């Protein structure tokens, strides 16, 4: 937020809020690219769940980042931090923040599933409360899309997948990763079943 005038920024953000504009920050990609010199992600467990074709698309972004000078590396880290620090301002202005990521082709080391948890951690690290962060992943999207009658709460007649956690995410948002079970499409998966699904996925990828 250095060199950004807060009064000017807040004025613009309030216009966005008035216009019911929502923001999906997708900060995890910027964080990964900014710090690729410190973590090349070659030891990531989640690489075992991705096909060779998808992983191959990551290389161009990595190659581009590796060509940066020391000064450019510093600048990209500073740029990420400055951007992330704007989150509380956006929240204060009343703009809806929706959690999402860019997992998929070309988006290096942004893993489906895990990356959303990582995105939530960034939100919390840079100033949103755990409650605000959790709401960005559960309520904000349906509200923006006019789907609150179908989603956003555990009520008869509404649709919901449920995650069962060992620790409270309202204490630490990283506790969303303390997964013990999932109810999806009316089917319950305990921790053992979830680990079995992961094993099946890993075996399928390795067989390709």
N, C-alpha and C positions, 0 to 999 in steps of 0.2 A: 504493500500500500504506500510505500515511499514514492514521492512525486505524483501521487494521485490525490487530488483535492476531494476530501470526503463530502463536503457540502455539495459540490457539483455532481459527484457520483450518486449521492443519495437522492438528489433531485431527479436524476435520470431513472434511477431504480424505482422511485415512486410512480413515475409515468408508466413503467412496465407493470407495476402492481395494479395501477388503475385500469390498465388495458387487459388485465387478467393474463398477462404473459407469464409463462413458466420457464424455468431454467433447468436444464439437465447438464450439470457441470462436466461430467465425465473426466474427472481429474486424474484417475489412476493411470491413464495412458501417458499424460504429461509427466507424471511422477516417474514412471518407469523409464521413459526416454531421457529425462533430465539427469537421472542418476545411473545410467547404464554403464558409466565408467567405474562405478563402485560395486555394481552387481550385474554380471553378465547373464544371470538367470539360467546358466547351463546346468545347474544342479537342481532346478525346480522339479519337485515331485510331479507337478501337474503336466509336465511335458510328456509323461508316460501315457496320458489320456488323449493326446492329440495326434492326428494323422500326419504322415510325412509331408503331404502336400500343403497342409495348413502351416506347419512349422517352416517350410521353405519360404513362405511369403514373408516371414518375419525378417529375413536377412537384409533386405534393402534398407529398412529403417535403421537397423543396427549398423550397417556399413556407413550410412549417412552420418549417424551420430558419432561414429568412431573417427570420422574425418575432422571433427571439430577441434579447434585449437584450445589450449588451456583457458584462454579468455572466453571463448565461446561456451565452454563447459560451465564456467562460472556463471555466465549470463543466462544460460538455459535453466540452471538451478534457481537463480534469483527470480527469473520470470515465472517459474512454477510457484514459488513461495508467494510472490506478490499476488498472483492470480488466486491462489487458495485463500489468502488472507482477506479477500473481498467477500467471502461467503457470509460472515456475520453481518456485513453491511446489507447484503441482498436480503437476508432474513429479516433484519430490522426494518427494512423498507416495505416489507409485506409481500415480496415476490415469492411465489411458490417455487420451492426447490424440490426437484424430483430426482431420486437416485437412479443412476443408470451407468452403463459402461459401453465400451466399443469393442467388446470381445468378438473376434472373427478374423477374417483374412486381413493381412497387412498390419494388424494391430499387435505388435510384438509383446508376447508374454502377458497378455490380458486374457486370463483364463475364464471360460464360461463358468458361472456359479461363484467361484472363489473371488473373482474380481469385484463383484457387488459388495461382498464383505469388506474388501480392501478399500473400496470407494467410501463406504460408511466410516471406516476408520479415519480416512483423510478428513471427512466432514467434521468429525469429532476433534481431531488433532488441531484443526484450524478454526475452532471457535463455536461450532454448533453444539448444543447440549445433546446428551444421548437420546432424550425424548424427541427433540427436533429431528435428529438424524434418523431415528427409527420411523418417524412419521413420513419422512421423505421417501422411504422405501415401501410404505404400506398404505398410506392415505392420500398423499399428494397426487399420485398418478391417476387413480380413479376419480378423485375430485376434479382434476383438470379436464378429464374426458367425460365428465357428467355421468359417472357410473357408480355413484355412492349408494344407490339403491340396490346394487348387486354385490358390491364389495365394501371394504373398509372396516367391517366389524364382524364379530362372531355372533350372528343372529340367525334364527330360523328363516329359511328362504333366501339367505345370501350365500355367495360362493366364497370359499376360503380354503387355501392350503395352509397347513399349520406346521410350524417347526417347534420341536420340544427341546429346550435348552437346559444345560446343567447349571448355568450361571445367569444372572440377571443382566440383560443388555442395558437397562436403565442406570446401572452402576458403571458399566464399562461397555461401550458399544462393541468392542471386540468379542464380547461374550456371545454374540450371534454365531460365533464359530464353535461354541461348545455344544455341538449338535448331538442329541441323544436319540432323536426319532423324527419322523416326518409323516404327516397325513396328507396324501395327495390323491385327488380324485377318489375320495372315500376309502382309500386303502392305507393301512398303517404299515410303516417300515421302521423297525427298531434299528438300533445301531449296528447289529450284526447283519441285518438285511442290507443296510446302506453300504457297509464295507464289502458285501458280496457283489453289489451292483458295480462298485468301483473296480473290483477285481475283474469282473466280466468285461468292463470297458477297457481295462488295461490289456487283457488277453486278446481282445478283438483287435486293438490297435497294433499290438506286437505281431499279430498273424498276417497283417496286410503287407 
